[in-house]
Amino acid sequence: MPIHDEPASYDVTASELVYQSGHVIDVRREQVLMPGGGSASRDVVQHPGAVAVIAVDDEERILLLRQYRHPVRHLLWEPPAGLLDEPGEHPLEAAKRELYEEAHVAAGRWEVLLDVFTSPGMSSEAVRIYLARDVSAADGPRHAGEHEEADMPVEWVTVDAATQLVLTGGLHNPLAVMGVLAVASLQANGWPPLRPADAPWPQMGSFRGSAAAARQS
């Protein structure tokens, strides 16, 4: 039997909204029937999902930017990324926007690099990571970021150097770790083709964030 993730759902007998942040997440408490016949309570962090961009230039360097992440009290080097909290926005357009706003970079070639669940034991967050190539400086004025995004230095790092940072504990952001290792594999295999940028993404959820859910309720 080939190994492949597949959708499934145990029966849910009760579901209660226990926290609505009004910003990004909601938390639901659900009673789930288990295979042995009993039921268990599971808290689920509802998350709108996100996109991330591994941008690679003509010198085969990866774009990383530094952002403060308050929950872990760290300045982390990450790929450009953003929430899918705009109703109706296509993930690819969101990725292009994030690359422009966070790094002032445009790309002429887009492919799907990875589709991942970042913390499936507690959260519904699904992330699509794109590979962006044929990159150049974006046209027009640079986007003015707010809060943590007002101070985000950008560096272009070789694939080898980025891989060593991952393996020696220098990078901790999961999207950076997964993206760097995936690109290292692609480079080692001569850059084989990937899925097109508009490939289906059935794991993308319909929840667009707590603020949007509050407006609809």
C-alpha positions in Angstrom: 0.0 0.0 0.0 1.6 3.3 -1.0 2.0 5.9 1.7 -0.1 9.0 1.0 -2.0 11.3 3.3 -5.7 11.3 2.7 -8.7 13.2 4.1 -10.8 11.5 6.8 -13.1 12.6 9.6 -14.1 10.8 12.8 -17.7 11.6 13.8 -18.1 14.8 15.9 -21.0 14.6 18.4 -20.6 18.1 19.8 -18.7 21.2 18.9 -18.5 24.4 21.0 -16.8 27.7 20.2 -14.9 28.4 23.4 -12.8 31.3 22.3 -13.1 33.9 19.5 -10.1 36.2 19.4 -11.6 38.7 16.9 -8.2 38.7 15.2 -6.8 35.5 13.6 -7.8 32.3 15.5 -10.9 30.7 17.1 -10.8 27.8 19.4 -13.4 25.0 19.3 -13.9 22.1 21.7 -15.2 19.0 20.0 -16.3 15.6 21.2 -15.0 13.0 18.7 -16.0 9.4 18.4 -12.8 7.2 18.5 -12.3 3.8 16.7 -12.5 1.9 19.9 -16.1 3.1 20.5 -15.4 5.8 23.1 -15.2 9.5 22.6 -12.6 12.1 23.4 -12.6 15.9 23.8 -10.3 17.8 21.4 -9.5 21.5 21.4 -9.0 22.7 17.8 -7.3 26.0 17.0 -9.1 27.2 13.9 -6.7 29.1 11.6 -7.2 30.7 8.2 -4.0 29.2 6.8 -1.2 30.9 5.1 1.2 31.1 2.1 4.9 31.4 2.1 7.5 32.1 -0.7 10.9 30.5 -1.1 12.4 33.0 -3.6 15.6 31.8 -5.4 17.7 34.2 -7.5 19.9 33.5 -10.5 22.8 32.8 -8.2 20.7 30.1 -6.4 20.4 32.1 -3.2 17.3 32.0 -1.0 15.7 35.1 0.3 15.2 35.2 4.0 14.0 38.1 6.2 14.1 38.6 9.9 10.9 39.1 11.9 10.2 39.3 15.7 7.9 36.6 16.9 6.5 37.4 20.3 5.1 34.0 21.4 8.6 32.5 21.2 10.5 35.7 22.1 12.8 35.3 19.1 14.0 37.2 16.0 13.5 34.5 13.4 14.8 34.3 9.8 11.9 33.3 7.6 10.6 33.3 4.0 8.1 36.0 3.1 4.7 34.7 4.3 1.2 35.8 5.2 -2.2 34.8 6.3 -5.0 33.8 4.0 -7.5 36.1 5.8 -8.8 38.0 2.9 -12.1 36.4 1.6 -11.9 35.6 -2.1 -8.1 36.1 -2.4 -6.4 33.4 -4.4 -3.4 31.9 -2.6 -1.0 32.7 -5.4 -2.1 36.3 -5.4 -1.6 36.4 -1.6 1.9 35.0 -2.1 2.8 37.6 -4.7 1.5 40.3 -2.4 3.6 39.1 0.5 6.8 38.8 -1.6 6.2 42.4 -2.7 5.2 43.9 0.6 7.8 42.1 2.8 10.8 42.1 0.5 9.9 44.4 -2.4 10.6 41.6 -4.9 8.7 40.3 -7.9 9.1 36.9 -9.6 8.4 35.8 -13.2 8.1 32.1 -12.4 6.0 30.4 -9.8 5.5 26.8 -8.8 4.1 24.9 -5.8 7.0 23.7 -3.6 5.2 22.2 -0.6 1.7 21.9 1.0 1.9 21.4 4.7 0.0 21.3 8.0 2.2 23.2 10.5 0.8 21.8 13.7 -1.9 19.2 12.9 -2.2 17.9 16.5 -3.8 21.2 17.6 -4.4 23.5 14.7 -6.2 23.5 11.3 -3.5 25.7 9.8 -2.6 24.6 6.2 0.2 26.4 4.4 1.1 26.4 0.7 4.8 27.2 0.1 5.6 28.5 -3.4 8.9 28.4 -5.2 9.5 31.8 -6.9 12.2 32.2 -9.5 13.2 34.8 -12.1 13.2 37.3 -9.3 13.9 41.0 -9.6 13.3 44.2 -7.6 9.7 45.2 -7.6 8.5 48.3 -9.4 7.2 51.3 -7.4 7.7 52.5 -3.9 8.5 50.1 -1.1 5.6 49.0 1.1 5.7 50.6 4.6 5.3 47.8 7.1 3.7 48.2 10.6 4.5 46.8 14.0 6.9 43.8 13.6 7.0 44.3 9.9 8.5 47.8 10.2 11.9 46.3 10.9 12.6 43.2 8.7 16.2 43.0 7.3 16.5 40.9 4.1 19.4 38.6 3.2 20.1 36.4 0.3 21.7 33.1 1.5 23.1 30.3 -0.6 21.3 27.0 -0.5 24.3 25.3 1.1 24.6 28.0 3.8 20.9 27.9 4.5 20.9 24.1 4.7 23.8 24.2 7.2 21.9 26.8 9.3 18.9 24.4 9.4 21.1 21.4 10.4 23.1 23.2 13.0 20.0 24.8 14.7 20.4 28.3 13.3 17.0 28.4 11.7 13.8 27.5 13.6 10.9 28.8 11.6 9.2 25.7 10.2 8.4 27.2 6.8 12.1 28.2 6.4 13.3 24.8 7.5 11.0 22.9 5.2 11.5 25.3 2.3 15.3 25.3 2.6 15.5 21.5 2.7 13.1 21.1 -0.2 15.1 23.5 -2.3 18.3 21.8 -1.4 16.8 18.5 -2.7 15.7 20.2 -5.9 19.2 21.7 -6.5 20.9 18.4 -5.9 18.6 16.8 -8.5 19.0 19.5 -11.2 15.8 21.4 -10.5 13.1 19.0 -11.7 9.7 20.5 -12.5 7.2 21.0 -9.8 3.4 21.3 -9.6 2.1 24.5 -11.4 1.3 27.5 -9.2 -2.4 27.0 -9.7 -2.4 23.3 -8.8 -5.5 22.2 -6.7 -5.1 22.6 -3.0 -7.9 20.7 -1.3 -6.4 21.0 2.1 -6.9 24.8 2.1 -9.7 25.5 4.7 -12.7 27.8 4.4 -12.1 29.6 7.7 -10.8 33.1 6.9 -9.9 34.2 10.4 -11.7 35.1 13.7 -12.4 38.7 12.5 -14.1 37.5 9.4 -16.0 34.9 11.4 -17.2 37.5 13.9 -18.5 39.7 11.0 -20.5 36.8 9.7 -22.0 35.9 13.0 
